[in-house]
Amino acid sequence: MAINTIQINNILNNAYDLLSREKNHINNLNVFPVPDGDTGLNMALTLQGALNNIKSHLLKSMTIQEYIACFTEGALLNSRGCSGSILALFCKGISESVKLTEGSISNHELSAALKKGCEIAYQETTNPTEGTMLTMMRVLSEQFEKLCSESSSNTFLLIKKIIPSLEETLKNTPEMLPILKKAGVVDSGAMGFLILIKGISFELEYNESIIKPIFSIANILMISKYVHSFASGRKYGRRNRFVKTIISSIPLKNTGNINLTNIINLFNNLLQKKDNEKLAETIIQKSDELSETWNPNIKFRYCTEFILESENLDKTEFENKLSGWGDSLIIIHSNIIFKIHIHTNKPKSLLKTCEELGRISSTKIDDMKKQHHNLISEDKAYYNKDIALLFIVNGNGFAYIMKGLGTVDIFTYQNVKPSVNQIQNAILKTRAKNIIIAADDSDIIPALKSAITLSKSNIELIESKNIIQLINIMYHYSEFQDLYQNTKVIREHLDNIKFCKIARATRDFDEENINVKKGDFFSIYQNKIFFSSVRKEIVIEKSISELIDTETLITIYYGKKENKTDKIVSKLQSKFENITFESYFGGQNRYNYYITFE
């Protein structure tokens, strides 16, 4: 393989671009409970992680062997789902084989590497199944070995010659895997692997999609439902005529579902043969069977992945220990690093158990019930990113501050707290598979909990009570950490920032020997009023005097009802000479000031 690292990197980036563009088509083929609710996305993220690992190295100085090793390391550490894990295992086998070679890699050496990749993928996958990506890997390896023994052609020309065999294998996957045949689709992981191989064959044109447009599962079930209703003798009047016209004109080659194609053919026959009860009964039966395919009994609900770094850990013993926690177990082992994929009902308990064995990182927990609901619902949500942080914030000023701290997804409300529907829409707009969500008011938490139950994303709720806690979240959130790690750190440090808040009384009241008159300003610290006065400047100064300890920075966030605080800050600075003061417009409605001590 006379090719340098820059060229191979360009080729793999082209393959990644193609896979990313087609990921939603691949997702539409998923059949539950076959692992991976988001096969296309998971494969794309695995490949993205592999390529990102290369970016920290100087391409020109790397050998092909070093490149493949680095690429594989990134794939192993960033693999997602069963599809991504198996793809990473395939890369692992290739890397182990080519590291024994020197200089350029010949076709025969590459053939041996593909064979090794296939062997590792089969060996390290629990209960390897034909009719999946594994079969495609085997066919690629076998066909490449056959062709390179017959010809000394260019490597990528050989790969291109194998594509028809892979397409035929993909077409036959329903015959190999009963659940695919029952659902009437080809395997999604196998389709993803075919697209990846087509992307590697750099002679392809990328002007148009290489997959024929196919219907989503939601559309398939909707069409099947209408045909079922028609065959059952239900009448819709004008709507019924519209349904007949639409369904009879569907291009069958684009359904992407063998069973739906058969149902539509029967439907068209029924339109030509009035009062054919036997044909109508057949349609009803097949429609019921199709609907039943997409209503699975989920034994283990959470697709859980994480990396465990541990010395002196035996893989076989570890695998036996994990096997009782669920199914679909895949363990990728490299030196002291173990990448684990498992379906379980107790993901957090499993992670706590594994924390006793070593250091846990890169955790991912997907709710497969939500994934399945996402797959069959008409309002299917497509994910553009893996993780997002969503804040519900009162005041445009604080929204601006949060954006400055790095928050991308913010829902801003004014006087009226957001509804469940508004929060649900804000969640959807993030286009993220995993979301950390928090609000600046504890009164919003019930609405947040309701919106979360309606969401298709995996969401961790931080039960924050004020805007200062949201600022603190930004100090500890990292886009490079996963959902589990981020939420764990955030909850541990949620109350790290000391602060008080100042408001103006709208009525007279007494609280713990403090008398507050209507119109007075009063200061609250740790949910208790500790000072009040007619003048806000006095309340601010007294609050700082009482609360300041060893802190050296005081920040004042002024609300919608207040003007700029330049004069107040100037006076404070002259009184507290060793303290640095900063002020920002928060724009909050309820409190005149928030004052933080850091």
N, C-alpha and C positions, 0 to 999 in steps of 0.2 A: 504494500500500500504506500506508493510514493506520494506522500502528502505531508505537509507541515502542520504544526499546531494551530496556526492562524487560520488555515483553510478548514481544518476539521472543526474549529470553533465556530466559524461562519456557517458551516453546514448544519451543525447542531442548533445554532440559533435560528436558522431557517425552519428546522424541524419543530422547534419550540413555538415559533410564531404560528405555524400551521396548526399545531395541536391546540394552542390557545384559542385560535379563531374558530375551531371546530368543536370546542369542548362542550358547548351546550347541545349540539347534535348528539354527541356521545352520551351525555347525561340523559337524553330523552329515551335511550335504549335500555336504561337500567331495569332489571327485573328483581324485585324484592322476593325472597330474602337472600339472593345472591349478594355477597359483600360489595360495599361501595354504593352509597346513595348518590355520589357525585363523581363518578368515574373519570369523566373528562377533566374536571377541575383538579382532582387529586393527581392525575398523571401530569397535568400542566405544572402544578405546584412542585412536584418532585423534580421535574426537569428544570424548572426555574431555580430551585435550590442548588442543583448540580452546577448550572451555569454561573450562578452568583458566586459559588466557591472558587471558580476559575478567575474571577475578576480581581482577586487579591494577589494574583501571581503575574509575573512577566511572561507573556506567551512566547516571545521569541526565544527565550532561554530554556524553555521546557522541551523535553523529549516527548514523543508520542506516548510512551509508557507513563511518564510523569503526568501528562495531561489526563490520560484515562484514569489513573489512580486518584488524582485530585477531583475529577468529575464524579467518580464513583463515591468518594468520601462525601461530597455534597449531596449526592442522590440518597445515600444511606441515612444521613442525618436529617434530611428534609423529606423523606418518603411519606406519602399520605395514603391512607386507605389500603385495601388489599392490592389494588391495581398499582399504586405507587410503590408498595413494598416489594411486590414481585418484580417490577421493573428495576428496582434498585438491586435486588438479588441477581438479576440477569447481568447487570453492569458489574457486580462484584465478581462473578465468575469470569467475565471477560478480562477484568483487571488482573485477577490472579494468574490468568494464562499468559497475557502479554508481558507481564513483568519479567518473565523468563526469557524474553526475546531481546535483541539489541538492534539499534538502528531502525530502519523502516520495517514495517510489518508486511510480510508476503500474504497472498491470498490463502495459502495453506495454513499459515500461522493464524490468520484471522478466522479461518474455518475452525481450527482447534479451539480458538477463544470463544466463538459462538456456541460450540458444543459444550464447553465448560460452563458458559453462562446459563445454558439451558439446564444442565445437570444440577447446578447450584439452586436455580429457581425451583426445580422440582423437589430436590432434597429438603430444602429449608421451608417449604410451604406445607403446613399441616393439611393432610388430606388433599393432595393435588388432584385437580379435576380436569378431565378433557372437555373440550368445547369452550375453553377460556383462553386467556392470553398465553397460558403455558403451551397450549397446542400450537399457537401461532409461532412461538419461539422455537418449538421443536421443528416445525415445517421450514422455517427460515434456516435453521442450522443444517438440516438434512439436504435441503435444496442447494444451499451454498456449497456444501461439501461436494455434492454431485457435479455442479457446474464448474467449480474451480479445478476439478480433476480432469474435466473435458476441455477446458479452455484457460488461456492465460490473459483473458480480457481484463479491462479496467474494473476495479472493485465495484464501483458504483453502477457500472453497466450490468454486472452480474446481479446486483441487488435489484435493479430495475427489471431484469428478466424473471426474478422470483415473485414479483408483485402479483401477477395473475394467479399463481398457486396460492398465495396468501388470501387473495380475494375469494377464490373457490373454497378455501378452508373456512373463511368467515361465513360464507353462505351456508356451509354445512354444520355450523355450530349448533343449530337447533336439533339436529339429528343426534348429536353427541350428548346433549344436556337436556333432559326431559323438561325441566322448568322453563327453558327457553322456548321449546316447541309448544308447550302449553300456553305461553304468553304470546307466541307468534313473532318473536324478535330474535335477532342475532345477538351475540354476547357483546356487551359494551366495552369491556376491557380488550377483547380481541379486535374490535373496531378501532379503539384508541391505538393499539400497537400497529395496526395496518397504516393508520394515518402518520404515525411517527416514522415508520419505514419509508413511506412515500415522501415525507419531508426530508429524509436523509438523502434520497435520490434527487440531487440538486438540479437535475435537468428538467424537472417538472415545472409547469407554469402555475403561478398562484393567483391568476386573475379572478378565478371563480371558485366557489366551494367545490371540493372534491366529493362531497356527500350530497346525494339528492335530497332536497328538502323533505323532511319527514314530520309527521304529526307528533305533537307531544302526547303523553299518556292521557292527560286531561281531555284533549280533543278526541282521542280514540274512544275513551269511555263515554264522552258526550254523544258522539255519533252512534255508538252502539246502543245507547239508551234510547235515542230517537227511533232507531230502526226497531228496537224491541217494542216500543210503544205502538208503532205503526202496525207491526205484525200481531200485536195483542188486540187490535181492533179499536184502539182509542182514536178518536177523531179530533182534529184541531181546527177544522174549517180552513180559512185562508192560510193559517200557519202550517197546516198539514200539507197543503199544496207547495208551500215554500220549502218545507223540509224535504219533500219528495224531489223537488227540482235540484236542491243543493246536493243531496246525497247521491242522486243518480249521476251527477256531473263531476263527482270527485275523481281526480286522476289516480287510479289504483296504484300506479307505480310509485307514488309519493307517500303512501300511508306509512310505510316502514313497519307494517304489522301484517303478518300472513293471515292471522285469524280475522282481523277486521276486513281485509280484502275479500276473504271468503264470505263474510256476512254481507258485505255490500253487493257482491255478485248474486247471492241468494235474494237480496232485496230487489235488485233490478229484475231478476226473474219473476219475483212475486208481482211486480208492477205489470208484467205482461200476462200473468195468469191470475185473474181475479178468483177469489173464494177458494184458493188452494190451501186448505187447512194444514196438510202435511208439511208443506213448504214453510208456512208460517210457524208451525211448531218447531221445525228445525232451526229457524232463525232465532226464536225465543231461547231455545236450548243453548245455542252457540253464544248468544249474547250474554246469557247468565254465566256460562263458563268463562267468558272473557272478563266479566266484572269480578268473578270470584278470584281470578288470577291476581288481581290487584287489591285483595283484601286479606293479607297474610296474617298468620299468627306469629307475632314477634317473640321469640324465646328469650333472646338477650338483646336488650334495648340500646345500649350505648357502645358505639364504636370508639374504643379508647386506644390512644397511642402515646408513647412517651419514650424518652431515652434514659437509660440507667447506666451510670458509670460506676463500675465496681470491680475491684481486684479480687482474685481468688474465688470467683463465682463460676461454678460448673454449669455449662449451658444445659446439659441434660437434666440435672437436678432442678435447675431454675424452670425449665419447661414443664417438668412434672408438677412443680409447685403452682404454676400459673394455670395449668390445664383445668383445674377444678373451678376456676373463676368464670369460665365461659367457653366460647368456641371461636372459630376462625383465627386461631392463634398463629402468629408469625413472629419469630424472633430472629433478627439479623444481628450477627455477632462479628465484631471487628475489634481485636485487641481487648481492651477493658470496657469497650462500649457495646451496650446491648440496645437495639432499637426494637421496641415491642409494639405489636398490633394485636388487639383482642376485642371481641364483642362480649360485654359483661353487663350485669344489672347493678353492680356496685363499684363504679369506676373510682370514686374518691377513697373508698375503703381499700381498694386494690393499690392505689398510689401510696397511701399511708403505710401499707404493709411493705411495699417495695422500697420506700424511703429508709427502712431499717437495713437494707442491703447495700445502699450506696447513694449517690447523688442523682436526684431526678431532675430532668429538664425537658423542654420541648414537648409538653403535654398537649394533647388534643382530645376532647371528648365531644362526640357528635351524637345527638339524639336521633336515632334512626326512625323513630315514630314520626318525628317532625320532618325528616327527610322524605319519608314515604308520603306524608300528607302533602308536602311540597310537590312531589312527583305527580300525584293524581289530581291536584286541585287546578282549577281553571286560571287562578291568579298566580301561576308559577313564578317564583322569585329566582332570578339569576344572580349569582354572586360574582362580584368583580374583585373582591379582596378577601383575605383570610380573617383579619381581625380589625375591629373598629372600636372606638371609644365614643359613646354618645352621651352628651350632657343636655339636661333640661334646665334652662337658665332664665331667670327673670332679669330683664334689663339689657339693652343693647351694649352698654358699656362693658359689662362682665362678659358678654358674648365676644366682644372685640379682644378683651384681655385673654380669654381662653384660646382664641385663635392664635394670639401672639405666643402663647405657651405651647402651641402645637396641636390643639384640638381641631379636627376637621369637621366632625359631625356635631352640630349644635342646633337644638330647637329652642327658640327664644319666645317666651310668652310675656305678656304685660300684666294687666290687672287680673285677668281671669286665668285660673290654672288650666293646663291643657287637659283635653278629654282623652279617653282611651283610644278613640279613633285617630286623633292627632298624633299621639305617641306611636301608635301602630304604623302610621304613614312615615313618621320620622325614622323608625326602625327599618322600614322597607327601603327608604332612600339611601341608607348607608351601603346597601348592596354587599354587606359583609356576612360571611358564614358564622363568625363568632363575634359577639358584641359584649362589651362591658358598658352598662348603663347606670347613670346616677342623676339625681335631681338636687336642686338647691333647697328643697323644702320637703320635710317628712310627710306633709299632707298629700304629696303627689305619689307616694309609694303605693297605695292601693290601686291607683290607675295604672302605674307601671307594672304591677303584678298581673293585672288583667290583660294588658297589652302583650306581655311576655307569653302568656298562655296561647295567644292567637298568632304568635310569630313563628316563622319557619326557621329562624336562625337559632343558634345556640347562644343563650344570653345568661350572663351573670349579673345579678342586681346588687349594686352597692347601696345599702340603705343609709345614705347620707342625709344629713339634716339641714345643711346650710351651704352657702356658696364657698366658704373658706375650706370646707372639706373637699370641695371639687378642685380648688386650687392645689390642695395638698395631694390629691389624686394625680394631678399632672406632674408633680415632683417625683412620683414613684412609678408612673406608667412608662412602659417601654414598648415601642412597636416591634422590637426584636424579640420580645418575650411572648410566650403563648398565653392563652386565656387563663389557664390554671395558675401559672406562676404570677402573672400580673395581679389577679384578684387576691391571691394569697398575700402578696407584699402590700397591696393597697389596704386591705383590711387590717393588717398589722400596724400600719402607720397612719390610719385615717384621722386620728386626733392629735397629730404631732404639732400642729400650729396653734399657739395660744392666741386667743382673740376675744374681743368684746364687741358688742353692737349697741348702737345708740338710736333711740326712737323718740318720737314726741307723743305725749299722752293725748288721747282723744276723749278721756273722761277721768274723773277722780277715782283713785283706788289706793288701798293700803296693802302692803306686802311685807311681812316680817319686820314690823316697826318702821318701815319706810313709807312716808306719806307722799303720794304723787298727785299733784293737782292737774286738772285739764290744761293743756298747753305747755306743761313742763317737759323738759328733756330728761331722759333717764337712761342709765347704762345697765346692760345685762351681761353678766359673766357666769358661765357654766349654768345657764338657765335661771339665774337668780338676779333680781334687781339689787344693786348695792349702792347706787347714788342717784340723786336727781337734783335738778336746779332749773330755774327759769331761763338761765343763759346756757346755750349749748357749748360755748367756749370753756366755761367752768367745768361742765360735765366731761368734756374731752380731756382737759388738763388733769382733773381729779382722777379719772379712770387710768390715765397713763401713770400718774404718780403712785397709785395703789397697786397696779399690776406689773410694772416694770421690775425686772430682776437682773439677770445677766445678759439680757437681749441687747443687741446693738442696732437693730433695724426695726423701725415702726412704719407700717404702711397704712394709710387712711384711704378707704374706698368710699367716696361720697355718692349719695343717691340722687334720684330724679328731682327731689324737692330742693336740693342744695345747689348753690353756685360753686365755683371753684374755691378751693381751700387754701389759696396762696397766703392770705393774711394769717390764717390760723396756723399753718405750718411754720411761717416765719416766726411767730411768737413762741411756738413750741420749741423751735430750734434754738432760740436764744435762752430758753429756760433749761432745756436738756442738751447741754453742749456736746456731750459724748455720744449722743444718739443720732443716727442718720434717719431722716424722715423722707418718705415718698408719698405722693398722693395720686390717685387715679379715679376717673369717673366710672362708677359701677352701674349707675342708672337704675338701681333697685327701687321698688316702690314702697316696700314695707318699712325699711329701716333707713334712717338718715345717713348713718355711718357704720361701716365695719372697720375696726382697728386691729391689726395683727401685730404680734410681737415675735421677732425672729432673731 
